[in-house]
């Protein structure tokens, strides 16, 4: 039975289901072949229904958020791709702590703006990260010395059997750009953050400072997946790439940014093949010159 036949009986609005959907439309890299079946998810029950169908028909399920840390292959993604758009923001003041419960599909930037308006501090450093809360938790996103692990209280999720689970912060195995969600198969649905009351003008000032620094130092005018490589344990990756003479080096329309060599950018019509060839070239050159292995921070998904 074809995937369209399998999907048509789901209780999901037809306008949220797309076939052969170009993933370049759904990633910040603006790169990626077609998703065989692409569904925008706005209700937790929809995920459960799809997981049940996928298990019954042996169909693979791929989860994405805002597509901001992803490189999708040129051949695209087989099976069902779910873009999680679970939205909810609930704010509860509890003594010194402000508990903010957020749907995993909410964007970090939007949440940071709301917190600023309500005089809640703790998200200023992370406000410029162009991802969803779920994606940020999964990779323990961070910027300017703050990571998601610093503000998380609990995370609710579904396993791939559709069972609901809740994890306390201590159970989340947070590490540099990693968490339990990168090692085990769960779909994040809701996150509770522990923030604090602050002063509106101070929050705004910090957000503006971080936004200005990001604009000055990062190539935000070009499509990318953010920082391409992880930092090293005993070295600064971008510095090594610089010193290897690779700033501005390009394969096709994929280029090592001249503004920040930790970023590979899409100058126009880069393919996943271009990016991966450039990644390999940079890794090899850095290893030849410094005997240091640099690892990808971005996630590569899709058919090889």
C-alpha positions in Angstrom: 0.0 0.0 0.0 1.4 3.4 -0.9 2.1 6.0 1.7 -0.8 8.3 0.5 -3.3 5.5 1.0 -2.0 4.8 4.5 -2.2 8.5 5.5 -5.6 9.3 4.1 -7.5 7.7 7.0 -5.7 9.8 9.6 -7.7 12.5 11.5 -5.4 15.2 10.3 -6.4 18.2 8.2 -5.4 17.6 4.6 -3.9 21.1 4.3 -1.2 20.0 6.9 -0.1 17.0 4.8 2.3 17.4 1.8 3.8 14.8 -0.6 7.2 15.1 -2.2 7.7 18.3 -0.2 11.0 20.1 -1.0 12.9 20.2 2.3 14.8 23.3 1.2 11.6 25.1 2.1 11.9 23.9 5.7 15.6 24.2 6.6 17.6 27.3 7.4 20.3 26.0 5.1 17.7 26.2 2.2 19.0 22.8 1.1 17.3 19.4 0.8 15.5 17.0 -1.5 11.8 16.0 -1.1 10.2 14.5 1.9 8.0 11.6 0.8 5.3 12.6 3.2 5.6 15.8 5.2 3.1 16.6 8.0 2.8 19.7 10.2 1.9 18.6 13.7 -0.1 20.8 16.0 -1.6 18.3 18.4 0.1 15.6 20.5 -2.6 13.1 19.6 -1.7 13.5 15.9 1.8 12.2 16.8 0.4 9.2 18.6 -1.8 8.4 15.6 1.0 8.6 13.1 3.4 6.5 15.3 0.7 3.8 15.4 0.3 3.9 11.7 4.0 3.9 11.0 4.6 0.9 13.3 1.8 -1.1 11.7 3.0 -0.4 8.1 6.8 -0.4 8.9 7.2 3.2 7.8 10.1 5.3 9.1 9.3 8.5 11.0 11.7 11.6 11.0 11.2 14.5 13.4 12.2 18.1 12.7 11.5 21.4 14.4 12.5 24.6 12.7 15.1 22.9 10.5 17.8 25.2 11.9 20.5 22.6 12.7 19.9 20.3 9.8 21.4 19.3 6.5 18.9 17.2 4.5 20.4 15.1 1.7 19.7 15.8 -1.9 17.7 12.6 -2.2 15.3 13.7 0.5 13.6 11.8 3.3 11.7 8.5 2.9 8.7 7.7 5.0 6.9 10.3 7.1 8.6 13.6 8.2 6.9 15.4 11.1 7.4 19.1 11.6 6.5 19.6 15.3 4.5 22.8 15.7 3.1 22.2 19.2 2.5 25.7 20.6 1.8 26.6 24.2 3.2 29.2 26.7 2.1 29.1 30.3 3.8 31.3 32.9 3.5 30.7 36.7 5.3 32.7 39.3 6.5 30.6 42.3 8.4 32.6 44.9 11.8 33.4 43.4 11.3 31.1 40.4 9.1 31.8 37.3 8.1 28.5 35.7 7.5 28.8 32.0 5.9 25.8 30.4 6.3 25.7 26.6 5.2 23.6 23.7 8.2 22.0 22.0 7.3 23.7 18.7 7.5 27.3 20.1 10.5 29.2 18.7 13.2 30.4 21.2 13.2 33.9 19.7 9.4 34.3 20.2 9.6 33.0 23.8 12.5 35.3 24.6 10.4 38.3 23.3 7.5 37.3 25.5 9.7 36.9 28.5 11.2 40.3 28.0 7.7 41.9 27.8 6.8 40.1 31.1 10.0 41.0 32.8 11.3 37.5 33.0 15.1 37.0 32.7 17.2 33.9 31.7 16.7 33.6 28.0 18.6 36.7 26.8 21.7 34.8 25.6 19.6 32.2 23.7 17.2 34.6 22.0 19.0 34.7 18.7 19.1 30.9 18.2 16.7 30.2 15.3 15.3 27.0 16.6 12.4 25.6 18.5 12.4 24.7 22.1 12.3 21.0 21.4 15.3 21.2 19.0 17.2 23.4 21.5 16.6 20.9 24.3 17.6 17.9 22.1 21.0 19.4 21.2 21.4 21.4 24.4 21.7 24.6 22.4 23.8 27.3 23.8 25.3 30.8 23.2 27.3 33.3 25.1 28.0 31.0 28.0 24.4 29.8 28.6 23.0 26.4 27.6 19.5 25.0 27.7 20.6 22.7 30.6 21.0 25.8 32.8 17.2 26.6 32.7 15.4 23.3 32.1 13.3 21.8 34.9 11.3 19.0 33.2 10.7 17.6 29.7 7.6 15.7 28.6 7.9 13.5 25.5 6.5 10.5 23.7 8.4 7.3 23.0 8.0 5.7 19.6 5.2 3.4 21.0 3.2 6.6 21.7 3.7 6.3 25.5 4.0 9.6 27.4 7.0 10.1 29.6 8.4 12.9 31.8 12.0 13.5 32.6 13.5 15.6 35.4 16.5 17.7 34.5 18.9 15.2 36.2 17.7 12.4 33.9 18.4 14.3 30.6 22.1 13.4 30.3 23.0 16.9 29.1 26.4 17.3 27.5 28.0 19.7 25.0 25.5 19.9 22.2 23.9 16.6 23.4 21.2 15.1 25.6 19.3 11.9 26.1 17.2 12.8 23.1 20.2 12.5 20.7 20.9 9.0 22.1 17.4 7.5 22.5 14.3 7.8 20.5 11.8 10.2 22.1 9.7 13.0 20.7 9.7 16.1 22.9 6.2 17.6 23.4 6.5 20.1 26.3 9.3 21.7 28.3 9.2 23.5 31.7 11.9 26.1 32.2 12.9 27.7 35.5 13.5 31.4 35.0 13.5 34.5 37.2 11.9 38.0 37.4 14.1 40.7 36.0 14.0 44.3 35.0 12.6 45.0 31.5 15.2 47.6 30.5 18.1 45.3 31.6 16.7 42.3 29.7 16.3 44.4 26.6 19.8 45.8 26.8 21.3 42.3 27.1 19.2 41.0 24.2 20.3 43.9 22.0 24.0 43.4 22.9 23.9 39.7 22.0 21.9 40.4 18.8 24.5 43.0 17.8 27.4 40.6 18.6 25.7 37.9 16.5 25.2 40.3 13.6 28.8 41.5 13.8 30.5 38.1 14.0 28.2 35.6 12.3 27.2 35.4 8.6 23.4 35.7 9.3 22.7 37.2 5.9 23.3 33.8 4.3 21.4 30.5 4.7 23.3 28.1 7.0 22.6 25.6 9.7 24.3 27.7 12.3 27.7 26.7 13.6 28.8 23.8 11.4 31.5 22.3 13.6 31.7 21.5 17.4 34.3 23.3 19.4 37.3 21.1 20.4 38.1 20.1 23.9 41.5 21.8 23.7 41.1 24.1 20.7 38.9 26.6 19.0 37.7 25.0 15.7 37.2 28.2 13.8 40.7 29.4 14.7 42.2 26.2 13.2 40.1 26.5 10.1 41.4 30.1 9.7 45.0 29.0 10.3 44.6 26.3 7.7 43.9 29.0 5.2 40.3 27.8 4.5 38.3 30.9 5.1 36.4 31.6 1.9 37.2 28.2 0.4 34.2 27.0 -1.6 32.9 23.9 -3.3 30.0 24.8 -5.6 27.9 27.3 -3.7 28.9 26.0 -0.3 31.5 28.2 1.3 33.5 28.5 4.5 32.2 31.9 5.7 34.7 34.8 5.4 33.0 36.3 8.4 33.2 33.3 10.7 35.0 30.2 9.5 33.1 27.9 11.9 30.1 28.4 9.6 29.6 26.8 6.1 27.1 29.0 4.2 24.9 28.5 1.2 25.8 31.3 -1.3 22.8 30.5 -3.5 22.3 27.1 -4.9 24.5 24.8 -2.8 23.5 21.2 -2.6 24.0 18.8 0.3 26.7 17.1 -1.7 28.6 20.4 -2.0 28.3 21.0 1.8 29.4 17.4 2.7 32.4 17.6 0.3 33.4 20.9 1.8 33.0 19.5 5.3 35.3 16.6 4.5 37.8 18.8 2.8 38.0 21.1 5.9 38.2 18.2 8.3 41.1 16.6 6.3 43.0 19.9 5.9 42.7 20.7 9.6 43.8 17.2 10.5 46.8 17.3 8.1 48.0 20.6 9.5 47.2 20.3 13.3 46.4 16.6 13.8 43.1 17.6 15.3 39.8 15.9 14.4 36.9 18.4 14.1 33.4 17.1 14.4 30.1 18.2 12.9 27.6 20.0 15.1 24.9 20.0 12.5 22.9 16.9 11.9 22.7 15.2 8.5 19.5 13.4 7.7 17.8 11.8 4.7 18.6 9.2 2.0 22.3 8.7 1.2 
